[in-house]
Amino acid sequence: WIPRSASGCSWGPPAVCRFRPDGPDLPTVVGCQPVRCADLSLAREYALATSNGQIGPGYAVIDTDGQLRYLTYDPTPGEHSMRIQMLIDALHVPG
């Protein structure tokens, strides 16, 4: 569990946290907050940092309680917007 404030996410909808200080932004996804994170300690918590201190590439989906729900080393999230949308939609389904 990672506190949402540590990842730069605010309370509210699920978040997609992109771990890469440069490169393209996340695609438009309905029902989530996109966050770009360059925090090395948080990237290490999510196993998205190399041993030499490089962050990413990759992204994490974090639910409204701050739980990590999905993690990938995908360097091109813009090419997988439908997959990200499906993950976010699933977090909005009750129960």
Contacts in CASP RR format, 6 or more apart in sequence:
PFRMAT RR
TARGET T0000
AUTHOR 0000-0000-0000
METHOD contacts of the structure
MODEL  1
WIPRSASGCSWGPPAVCRFRPDGPDLPTVVGCQPVRCADLSLAREYALAT
SNGQIGPGYAVIDTDGQLRYLTYDPTPGEHSMRIQMLIDALHVPG
1 65 0 8 1.000
1 66 0 8 1.000
1 67 0 8 1.000
1 68 0 8 1.000
2 42 0 8 1.000
2 45 0 8 1.000
2 46 0 8 1.000
2 62 0 8 1.000
2 66 0 8 1.000
2 68 0 8 1.000
3 66 0 8 1.000
4 10 0 8 1.000
4 11 0 8 1.000
4 15 0 8 1.000
4 62 0 8 1.000
4 66 0 8 1.000
6 39 0 8 1.000
6 42 0 8 1.000
7 15 0 8 1.000
7 17 0 8 1.000
7 35 0 8 1.000
7 37 0 8 1.000
7 39 0 8 1.000
7 42 0 8 1.000
7 60 0 8 1.000
7 62 0 8 1.000
7 66 0 8 1.000
8 17 0 8 1.000
8 35 0 8 1.000
8 37 0 8 1.000
9 15 0 8 1.000
9 17 0 8 1.000
9 33 0 8 1.000
9 35 0 8 1.000
9 62 0 8 1.000
9 66 0 8 1.000
10 33 0 8 1.000
11 64 0 8 1.000
12 33 0 8 1.000
12 64 0 8 1.000
13 31 0 8 1.000
13 32 0 8 1.000
13 33 0 8 1.000
13 64 0 8 1.000
14 31 0 8 1.000
14 32 0 8 1.000
14 33 0 8 1.000
14 61 0 8 1.000
14 62 0 8 1.000
14 63 0 8 1.000
14 64 0 8 1.000
14 69 0 8 1.000
14 88 0 8 1.000
14 91 0 8 1.000
14 92 0 8 1.000
15 32 0 8 1.000
15 33 0 8 1.000
15 34 0 8 1.000
15 35 0 8 1.000
15 61 0 8 1.000
15 62 0 8 1.000
16 26 0 8 1.000
16 29 0 8 1.000
16 32 0 8 1.000
16 33 0 8 1.000
16 34 0 8 1.000
16 35 0 8 1.000
16 59 0 8 1.000
16 60 0 8 1.000
16 61 0 8 1.000
16 62 0 8 1.000
16 77 0 8 1.000
16 84 0 8 1.000
16 88 0 8 1.000
17 35 0 8 1.000
17 36 0 8 1.000
17 37 0 8 1.000
17 59 0 8 1.000
17 60 0 8 1.000
17 61 0 8 1.000
17 62 0 8 1.000
18 25 0 8 1.000
18 26 0 8 1.000
18 34 0 8 1.000
18 35 0 8 1.000
18 36 0 8 1.000
18 37 0 8 1.000
18 58 0 8 1.000
18 59 0 8 1.000
18 77 0 8 1.000
19 37 0 8 1.000
19 38 0 8 1.000
19 43 0 8 1.000
19 46 0 8 1.000
19 48 0 8 1.000
19 49 0 8 1.000
19 55 0 8 1.000
19 56 0 8 1.000
19 57 0 8 1.000
19 58 0 8 1.000
19 59 0 8 1.000
19 60 0 8 1.000
20 36 0 8 1.000
20 55 0 8 1.000
20 56 0 8 1.000
20 57 0 8 1.000
20 58 0 8 1.000
20 75 0 8 1.000
21 36 0 8 1.000
21 38 0 8 1.000
21 55 0 8 1.000
24 76 0 8 1.000
24 77 0 8 1.000
24 78 0 8 1.000
25 34 0 8 1.000
25 36 0 8 1.000
26 34 0 8 1.000
26 36 0 8 1.000
26 59 0 8 1.000
26 77 0 8 1.000
26 78 0 8 1.000
26 84 0 8 1.000
27 77 0 8 1.000
27 78 0 8 1.000
27 80 0 8 1.000
27 81 0 8 1.000
27 84 0 8 1.000
28 81 0 8 1.000
29 81 0 8 1.000
29 84 0 8 1.000
29 85 0 8 1.000
29 88 0 8 1.000
30 85 0 8 1.000
30 88 0 8 1.000
31 88 0 8 1.000
31 92 0 8 1.000
32 61 0 8 1.000
32 84 0 8 1.000
32 88 0 8 1.000
37 43 0 8 1.000
37 55 0 8 1.000
38 55 0 8 1.000
39 55 0 8 1.000
40 49 0 8 1.000
40 53 0 8 1.000
40 55 0 8 1.000
43 49 0 8 1.000
43 55 0 8 1.000
43 56 0 8 1.000
46 60 0 8 1.000
46 68 0 8 1.000
46 71 0 8 1.000
47 71 0 8 1.000
48 55 0 8 1.000
48 56 0 8 1.000
48 58 0 8 1.000
48 60 0 8 1.000
48 71 0 8 1.000
48 73 0 8 1.000
49 55 0 8 1.000
49 56 0 8 1.000
50 56 0 8 1.000
56 73 0 8 1.000
56 75 0 8 1.000
57 73 0 8 1.000
57 74 0 8 1.000
57 75 0 8 1.000
58 71 0 8 1.000
58 72 0 8 1.000
58 73 0 8 1.000
58 74 0 8 1.000
58 75 0 8 1.000
58 77 0 8 1.000
59 71 0 8 1.000
59 72 0 8 1.000
59 74 0 8 1.000
59 77 0 8 1.000
59 84 0 8 1.000
60 68 0 8 1.000
60 70 0 8 1.000
60 71 0 8 1.000
60 72 0 8 1.000
61 68 0 8 1.000
61 69 0 8 1.000
61 70 0 8 1.000
61 71 0 8 1.000
61 84 0 8 1.000
61 87 0 8 1.000
61 88 0 8 1.000
61 91 0 8 1.000
62 68 0 8 1.000
62 69 0 8 1.000
63 69 0 8 1.000
63 91 0 8 1.000
64 91 0 8 1.000
69 87 0 8 1.000
69 91 0 8 1.000
70 87 0 8 1.000
74 80 0 8 1.000
77 84 0 8 1.000
END
